[in-house]
Amino acid sequence: MSFSYKNKFLFAEAVSIRALVEQYGSPLYVYSKQMLCEAYQQFSKALSGIPHHIHYAVKANPNLGILSELNHLGAGFDIVSGGELARVLEIGAPTSHIIFSGVGKSPQEITEALLSSIGCFQVESWPELERIQSIAARLNIVAPVAFRVNPDIAIDSHPYISTGLRESKFGIPFEMALGYYLQAARLSHIAPIGIACHIGSNINNLAPFDQALEKLLDLFKQLLKHNLAIRYLNLGGGLGLTTPIQAYGQAIQSRIQDFKQAYPDMPQFTLILEPGRALIAKAGILVTKIEYLKTMDQKQFCIVDAGMNTLMRPALYDAYHEIIPVYQDQEQEQDPNRIAQIYDIVGPICESGDFLGKERPLSVRMGEYLAILSAGAYGMSMASHYNSRPLPMEILVDKQTHCVIRAQESYRDLFAKEHLIHLLK
Ligand SMILES: *Cc1c(COP(=O)(O)O)cnc(C)c1O
């Protein structure tokens, strides 16, 4: 555990959070390099018995500092936009390790990805495939593709992040996949090399992954019968934070080993995973300052300087994040300003949905800091300037050292791209 208390103060590895926030201000995202590396190595180790590759889902946290650590560890990248492609190119990752997902790829994004020789397009509709074919033909490049199939599997997660159901906008219907592959294989500038799925996010139950993998293997078998040599099976991301990575890897490995035993003559394939949350969520915390303690009729509010603009997940998904004090005072020191209460922790944004946690017992006082845990994924990547608040800084801690991986924004940055209108009189 790389976030822990030493002498009542919270530390990231060997760096004091209080010292960081006093130096850089708040709100502040702080990441532990050690925790990120450990999560990556757990994935690697859990799949060591089969050919595999791990592609980090960039949208979880696209900071260049995070991407470059993952690149050094050997990860590939799963991108969903031209902007994410630009980030991955910027850190100098091997382009063959880039997978391009998403339902709405524009002609410009497809062109940029083809010219960068990315490893695979994950195609989500027939019109998208036709668009890729026509752009690839014009550029005289063969596009490596996988269809993202929709295995119609229900998961127990928030409806906004369930993607593998028949009625969702994602992927192609499973029953149509064989026909799509056979048609695609006849196109001049398309090379089907993989089968993909991604059934949703924050899934803490192994059965849906196992069912999805079974469907991928079944399709793999059918395609082989038609002489389509598929080299990659991509199970997507989506692992939640309470299921051990090791158990997840074990379930995948044993399903694949069973398959290999049942069909010993099958050609080799590489299993691909696209974890985002499971790699980076726990490695990050959001540090925020307590501005006010406020008592209303029935409720106590702890008003902090981070809000839905800084961490949107509670407001958007009703997500639960553990919230702990940076200075832990278990003995309730004789401090009249310190008030132990059940608090709603809310931000400064002018919206009633602006909360970070509800009904949390805390012993705190104004001016102190709180740490919101497991904020490394979909925290900063969803942050906005709403209410004209600059984005927070980001710090990456490595043992006793740290570096700023995103600098302070100024008020000027908020409107630097805007123009006053000079109307003609
Ligand atoms: C978002 C996404 C992921 C990552 O999901 P996590 O829940 O963060 O693991 C992986 N693959 C695709 C296609 C995605 O859209």
Boltz pocket constraint, residues with backbone or C-beta under 6 A from the ligand:
constraints:
  - pocket:
      binder: B
      contacts: [[A, 57], [A, 59], [A, 60], [A, 78], [A, 80], [A, 101], [A, 102], [A, 198], [A, 200], [A, 201], [A, 202], [A, 236], [A, 237], [A, 238], [A, 239], [A, 274], [A, 275], [A, 276], [A, 277], [A, 278], [A, 377]]
      max_distance: 6.0
